[in-house]
């Protein structure tokens, strides 16, 4: 009976040691999980910042394109007026 109790106590001690090892590993894993979560939150924030910057760039490019279209139409108008002026000058020289 005493030997059986000793075996049971030995097994309990062994299980207690193993449980301590599991707790140590679990604690280590929890620390790593917390660190990974912080890194993930930082990456998500950086992604949000980059998205906002990209949206801003897209808006700025669209604005520039609109400005370029406006400049192009004004240059076309100036070219048309210059052409008419040249023709008027040619016609006036013919009249002299």
VOPAGU-2260 file (C-alpha; in pm, 1 decimal, decimal comma):
REM VOPAGU-2260
SITE   aa  ch    i         X         Y         Z
SITE  UNK   A    0       0,0       0,0       0,0
SITE  UNK   A    1     280,3     242,0      91,4
SITE  UNK   A    2     459,5     158,0    -227,7
SITE  UNK   A    3     145,9     222,0    -428,4
SITE  UNK   A    4     104,4     559,8    -256,6
SITE  UNK   A    5     472,0     636,4    -328,1
SITE  UNK   A    6     421,8     553,9    -696,1
SITE  UNK   A    7     111,9     773,6    -704,3
SITE  UNK   A    8     301,6    1058,8    -534,3
SITE  UNK   A    9     591,5    1015,7    -777,7
SITE  UNK   A   10     353,1    1028,7   -1069,6
SITE  UNK   A   11     184,0    1336,0    -922,4
SITE  UNK   A   12     524,8    1502,6    -878,9
SITE  UNK   A   13     611,1    1413,9   -1237,6
SITE  UNK   A   14     277,6    1553,3   -1358,0
SITE  UNK   A   15     333,2    1867,3   -1146,9
SITE  UNK   A   16     675,0    1918,2   -1310,5
SITE  UNK   A   17     531,4    1868,0   -1655,5
SITE  UNK   A   18     245,9    2106,2   -1575,7
SITE  UNK   A   19     503,9    2365,2   -1465,9
SITE  UNK   A   20     680,8    2324,0   -1799,2
SITE  UNK   A   21     352,2    2368,6   -1984,4
SITE  UNK   A   22     279,0    2683,6   -1784,5
SITE  UNK   A   23     623,8    2821,2   -1869,4
SITE  UNK   A   24     571,5    2750,9   -2238,6
SITE  UNK   A   25     222,3    2900,4   -2225,3
SITE  UNK   A   26     357,1    3213,6   -2061,2
SITE  UNK   A   27     621,0    3243,4   -2332,5
SITE  UNK   A   28     359,7    3195,3   -2603,3
SITE  UNK   A   29     135,2    3459,2   -2444,2
SITE  UNK   A   30     424,9    3706,9   -2446,1
SITE  UNK   A   31     496,2    3636,3   -2811,2
SITE  UNK   A   32     126,2    3665,0   -2894,7
SITE  UNK   A   33     108,6    4005,5   -2726,3
SITE  UNK   A   34     417,7    4123,8   -2915,4
SITE  UNK   A   35     274,4    3995,1   -3244,1
SITE  UNK   A   36     -54,8    4172,3   -3172,1
SITE  UNK   A   37     128,7    4502,2   -3114,4
SITE  UNK   A   38     321,3    4458,6   -3438,2
SITE  UNK   A   39      -0,3    4377,6   -3623,5
SITE  UNK   A   40    -174,1    4687,8   -3485,6
SITE  UNK   A   41     124,5    4900,5   -3589,9
SITE  UNK   A   42     115,2    4750,8   -3940,7
SITE  UNK   A   43    -259,8    4809,3   -3966,5
SITE  UNK   A   44    -209,9    5172,3   -3864,2
SITE  UNK   A   45      69,9    5213,9   -4119,8
SITE  UNK   A   46    -155,6    5060,6   -4385,9
SITE  UNK   A   47    -431,3    5309,2   -4299,0
SITE  UNK   A   48    -181,8    5596,0   -4324,1
SITE  UNK   A   49     -56,5    5472,5   -4662,5
SITE  UNK   A   50    -412,6    5436,5   -4790,3
SITE  UNK   A   51    -493,9    5792,7   -4686,9
SITE  UNK   A   52    -177,4    5916,3   -4856,9
SITE  UNK   A   53    -261,6    5723,4   -5173,9
SITE  UNK   A   54    -615,2    5862,4   -5174,8
SITE  UNK   A   55    -468,8    6210,9   -5140,3
SITE  UNK   A   56    -226,1    6146,8   -5427,7
SITE  UNK   A   57    -506,4    6016,3   -5648,2
SITE  UNK   A   58    -707,7    6329,0   -5572,2
SITE  UNK   A   59    -408,3    6553,1   -5648,9
SITE  UNK   A   60    -341,2    6374,4   -5978,7
SITE  UNK   A   61    -706,3    6412,0   -6079,4
SITE  UNK   A   62    -684,7    6782,0   -5994,1
SITE  UNK   A   63    -368,6    6819,0   -6202,6
SITE  UNK   A   64    -527,6    6638,8   -6494,0
SITE  UNK   A   65    -820,8    6877,3   -6480,8
SITE  UNK   A   66    -581,0    7172,5   -6475,6
SITE  UNK   A   67    -389,9    7030,4   -6772,0
SITE  UNK   A   68    -712,8    6991,2   -6967,8
SITE  UNK   A   69    -796,4    7354,3   -6894,1
SITE  UNK   A   70    -450,9    7472,1   -7002,8
SITE  UNK   A   71    -473,3    7261,8   -7320,5
SITE  UNK   A   72    -810,2    7410,3   -7414,5
SITE  UNK   A   73    -675,9    7763,0   -7353,3
SITE  UNK   A   74    -367,6    7692,3   -7564,8
SITE  UNK   A   75    -591,1    7558,3   -7842,3
SITE  UNK   A   76    -791,6    7880,9   -7825,1
SITE  UNK   A   77    -473,2    8092,6   -7834,0
SITE  UNK   A   78    -351,3    7891,0   -8134,5
SITE  UNK   A   79    -682,7    7947,0   -8310,3
SITE  UNK   A   80    -668,3    8323,9   -8241,3
SITE  UNK   A   81    -304,1    8340,9   -8359,8
SITE  UNK   A   82    -397,6    8160,2   -8680,7
SITE  UNK   A   83    -683,8    8405,2   -8741,3
SITE  UNK   A   84    -449,4    8697,1   -8674,4
SITE  UNK   A   85    -197,3    8560,6   -8926,1
SITE  UNK   A   86    -471,1    8530,0   -9185,7
SITE  UNK   A   87    -588,5    8884,3   -9110,6
SITE  UNK   A   88    -229,3    9011,9   -9149,0
SITE  UNK   A   89    -193,5    8827,1   -9479,0
SITE  UNK   A   90    -524,6    8973,6   -9601,5
SITE  UNK   A   91    -423,3    9324,9   -9492,0
SITE  UNK   A   92     -91,8    9296,4   -9674,3
SITE  UNK   A   93    -278,3    9192,9   -9987,8
SITE  UNK   A   94    -498,3    9501,7   -9964,0
SITE  UNK   A   95    -196,4    9739,4   -9950,1
